Amino acid sequence: TSASRLTVFLYTSPFVVALLLPRWVPKERLHGVQWLGLALAFGGVVVAFSESFGHSSKDVLFGDALALLAGLLWGLTTLAIRTTRLATASAEKTLFYQIAVTAAISPFLSLLLGEKWELDYSGYAWLSIGLQTVIGAFASYLAWMWMLRHYPATRISSFTFLTPLFALVFGVALLKEPLTVQLVLALAGVGLGILLVNRRV
């Protein structure tokens, strides 16, 4: 599966949150125009990555299924945080639980998959790992855990659609990639969709 298809399937998680969370937290229910906004924002992500979807094969479809599973589990993680005692835990504690479980399980999964362990990486690779650790795995998720305690999860989940588009925008700004009409339309769709999801009803 191409990275583009993986991205699209992964970002089905806001739909999981919007469909399931109101069963436990009724005030989180989305209404008609908000559902339209959620679909519009997701459509923007699809438009942004549609050029490189590629062909379908058995292996590709298996990858798609794994990406869908990842999106489902991501949504269920948000659901667990909002419907259990974690809803009142500090953002730091919630993040620690997630990182601790991941750190404990990942080495065993790596061994099971037969991955080679090595530390012979380039300086650029170490910089990337450092940025992913400090910004991706710590700062951004800490902010996300805090927001889950203070704002409706079904609404703030729509903001996650901005993440893959920011990657494309940074590609334009930093790597001199072309700014296409497709990307502009995608940004407009995601922006409008987020506005509709978060409008007062």
Rosetta blueprint (number, residue, H / E / L):
1 T L
2 S L
3 A H
4 S H
5 R H
6 L H
7 T H
8 V H
9 F H
10 L H
11 Y L
12 T L
13 S H
14 P H
15 F H
16 V H
17 V H
18 A H
19 L H
20 L H
21 L H
22 P H
23 R H
24 W L
25 V L
26 P H
27 K H
28 E H
29 R L
30 L L
31 H L
32 G H
33 V H
34 Q H
35 W H
36 L H
37 G H
38 L H
39 A H
40 L H
41 A H
42 F H
43 G H
44 G H
45 V H
46 V H
47 V H
48 A H
49 F H
50 S H
51 E H
52 S H
53 F L
54 G L
55 H L
56 S L
57 S L
58 K H
59 D H
60 V H
61 L H
62 F H
63 G H
64 D H
65 A H
66 L H
67 A H
68 L H
69 L H
70 A H
71 G H
72 L H
73 L H
74 W H
75 G H
76 L H
77 T H
78 T H
79 L H
80 A H
81 I H
82 R H
83 T H
84 T L
85 R H
86 L H
87 A H
88 T H
89 A L
90 S L
91 A H
92 E H
93 K H
94 T H
95 L H
96 F H
97 Y H
98 Q H
99 I H
100 A H
101 V H
102 T H
103 A H
104 A H
105 I H
106 S H
107 P H
108 F H
109 L H
110 S H
111 L H
112 L H
113 L L
114 G L
115 E L
116 K L
117 W L
118 E L
119 L L
120 D L
121 Y L
122 S L
123 G H
124 Y H
125 A H
126 W H
127 L H
128 S H
129 I H
130 G H
131 L H
132 Q H
133 T H
134 V H
135 I H
136 G H
137 A H
138 F H
139 A H
140 S H
141 Y H
142 L H
143 A H
144 W H
145 M H
146 W H
147 M H
148 L H
149 R H
150 H H
151 Y L
152 P L
153 A H
154 T H
155 R H
156 I H
157 S H
158 S H
159 F H
160 T H
161 F H
162 L H
163 T H
164 P H
165 L H
166 F H
167 A H
168 L H
169 V H
170 F H
171 G H
172 V H
173 A H
174 L H
175 L H
176 K L
177 E L
178 P L
179 L L
180 T L
181 V H
182 Q H
183 L H
184 V H
185 L H
186 A H
187 L H
188 A H
189 G H
190 V H
191 G H
192 L H
193 G H
194 I H
195 L H
196 L H
197 V H
198 N L
199 R L
200 R L
201 V L
